[in-house]
């Protein structure tokens, strides 16, 4: 069973996206792409409309830092 994810699970979402999209070029990833990919992650259970640019940017930042 997948871990339950919500918009407060920023680091867990970043790790899940890193796992789901291991070869993506983060230089070409938009906040909209992060939003779209996050809401389709197994275990994601939150209102998609609650996301904002600060949350999406934090997910991006954690994902980026995990790929260094």
C-alpha positions, -999 to 999 in steps of 0.1 A, spaced: 0 0 0 13 34 -9 21 60 17 -7 86 21 4 118 6 -10 153 8 3 188 0 21 190 34 41 159 25 65 180 5 97 159 10 78 126 5 63 139 -27 97 150 -40 111 115 -33 81 99 -50 85 121 -81 122 114 -82 114 77 -82 85 80 -107 105 102 -131 142 92 -126 154 106 -160 135 138 -162 156 170 -168 147 192 -139 157 222 -159 126 216 -181 101 209 -153 74 235 -147 54 240 -115 23 229 -136 41 196 -144 49 190 -108 12 196 -99 0 173 -126 24 145 -117 18 149 -79 -19 144 -81 -14 112 -101 10 97 -76 -2 65 -59 -14 74 -24 -19 111 -31 -51 120 -13 -56 158 -12 -76 184 -30 -57 194 -61 -69 229 -59 -51 235 -25 -17 235 -42 0 269 -46 33 281 -62 50 280 -28 42 244 -22 51 233 -57 83 253 -56 92 236 -23 86 202 -39 108 211 -68 135 223 -45 136 191 -25 135 170 -56 164 191 -71 184 187 -39 179 150 -39 193 147 -74 226 165 -66 
